[in-house]
Amino acid sequence: MTETAWDTYAQQKPQRRPVNAAGETTWFNWTQYPDHGPGAEILGISPGSAVLELGCGKGGNLAHVATLGARAVGVDLSLAQLKAANARWADTAQLELRQGDALDFLTRCTDTFDAVFSVFGAVWFTDPARLLPAIRERLRPGGVLAFSQRPPVEGCYGCQASYFTRSEGEDPLVVKRWDYEPPSWTQILREHGFTDATARVLPAPAGSRKIGTMLVHATG
Ligand SMILES: C[S@@+](CC[C@H](N)C(=O)[O-])C[C@H]1O[C@@H](n2cnc3c(N)ncnc32)[C@H](O)[C@@H]1O
């Protein structure tokens, strides 16, 4: 059911633009707004780093990480998302795409990563009580965990429902997500052994849309 929901989402979500406003063919975007917010520097990676993205979708951010000289591994539940990623980024050196659930992948994987990230990805859609210990197992000591997602609706915390609309006459598809305010995220991360945890809401760019982006960063 969850895989179907994300395959449906994949059909509704267009590919990333060929170039961004700066004329770059790859770039990193933590937010839901184009040409907005910080970039890959948040991950502290260098050539030769091993980096894992949980819920890589169509692979735009992951491809950028690969162009920085890192081994860039992406895992995603949705075959439709991964097909789109493969179609666009197949020629990118050091890019590895894996189909599956993020928690299953982390549990089976034996590699160690210098950074793990997720942009509106599997970290948002997996119970942190289960996912964070699995991430820590695979993150080298001192490695970076960073993720972004929409901030919670005030008063709606913990496990929430996301609905994907389909055609008229069909019920929406539902996936679970986990929403917390920034101070709760830093506390949850500390409880799971992460250090230097910070969580902040980046304001939306000027315009009619007002919802910012929560960006969370911690050290393993
Ligand atoms: C909102 S999309 C974001 C995709 C991408 N990170 C981006 O910024 O465009 C969420 C992605 O997470 C994937 N996903 C959700 N839950 C997952 C899980 N438990 N394991 C792996 N991937 C998951 C979905 O298939 C989808 O591609």
The ligand as an SDF file (V2000), in Angstrom:
LIG
                    3D

 27 29  0  0  0  0  0  0  0  0999 V2000
    8.2040   13.5120   -0.8420 C   0  0  0  0  0  0  0  0  0  0  0  0
    9.2460   12.3790   -1.6960 S   0  0  0  0  0  0  0  0  0  0  0  0
   10.8230   13.2170   -1.6620 C   0  0  0  0  0  0  0  0  0  0  0  0
   11.7730   12.6490   -2.6500 C   0  0  0  0  0  0  0  0  0  0  0  0
   13.1450   13.3430   -2.7440 C   0  0  0  0  0  0  0  0  0  0  0  0
   13.8840   13.2450   -1.5110 N   0  0  0  0  0  0  0  0  0  0  0  0
   12.9890   14.7810   -3.1850 C   0  0  0  0  0  0  0  0  0  0  0  0
   13.4370   15.6890   -2.4500 O   0  0  0  0  0  0  0  0  0  0  0  0
   12.4280   15.0240   -4.2410 O   0  0  0  0  0  0  0  0  0  0  0  0
    9.4440   11.0940   -0.4930 C   0  0  0  0  0  0  0  0  0  0  0  0
   10.2590    9.9380   -1.0030 C   0  0  0  0  0  0  0  0  0  0  0  0
   10.5500    9.0640    0.0740 O   0  0  0  0  0  0  0  0  0  0  0  0
   10.3220    7.7350   -0.3350 C   0  0  0  0  0  0  0  0  0  0  0  0
   10.0080    6.9430    0.8660 N   0  0  0  0  0  0  0  0  0  0  0  0
    8.9690    7.1350    1.7090 C   0  0  0  0  0  0  0  0  0  0  0  0
    9.0100    6.2500    2.7070 N   0  0  0  0  0  0  0  0  0  0  0  0
   10.1200    5.4800    2.4860 C   0  0  0  0  0  0  0  0  0  0  0  0
   10.7200    4.4000    3.1810 C   0  0  0  0  0  0  0  0  0  0  0  0
   10.1900    3.9330    4.3020 N   0  0  0  0  0  0  0  0  0  0  0  0
   11.8380    3.8570    2.6800 N   0  0  0  0  0  0  0  0  0  0  0  0
   12.3910    4.3380    1.5170 C   0  0  0  0  0  0  0  0  0  0  0  0
   11.8670    5.3600    0.8290 N   0  0  0  0  0  0  0  0  0  0  0  0
   10.7450    5.9270    1.3120 C   0  0  0  0  0  0  0  0  0  0  0  0
    9.1850    7.8220   -1.3330 C   0  0  0  0  0  0  0  0  0  0  0  0
    9.1060    6.7250   -2.2050 O   0  0  0  0  0  0  0  0  0  0  0  0
    9.5110    9.1180   -2.0530 C   0  0  0  0  0  0  0  0  0  0  0  0
   10.3220    8.9190   -3.1790 O   0  0  0  0  0  0  0  0  0  0  0  0
  1  2  1  0
  2  3  1  0
  2 10  1  0
  3  4  1  0
  4  5  1  0
  5  6  1  0
  5  7  1  0
  7  8  2  0
  7  9  1  0
 10 11  1  0
 11 12  1  0
 11 26  1  0
 12 13  1  0
 13 14  1  0
 13 24  1  0
 14 15  1  0
 14 23  1  0
 15 16  2  0
 16 17  1  0
 17 18  1  0
 17 23  2  0
 18 19  1  0
 18 20  2  0
 20 21  1  0
 21 22  2  0
 22 23  1  0
 24 25  1  0
 24 26  1  0
 26 27  1  0
M  CHG  2   2   1   9  -1
M  END
$$$$
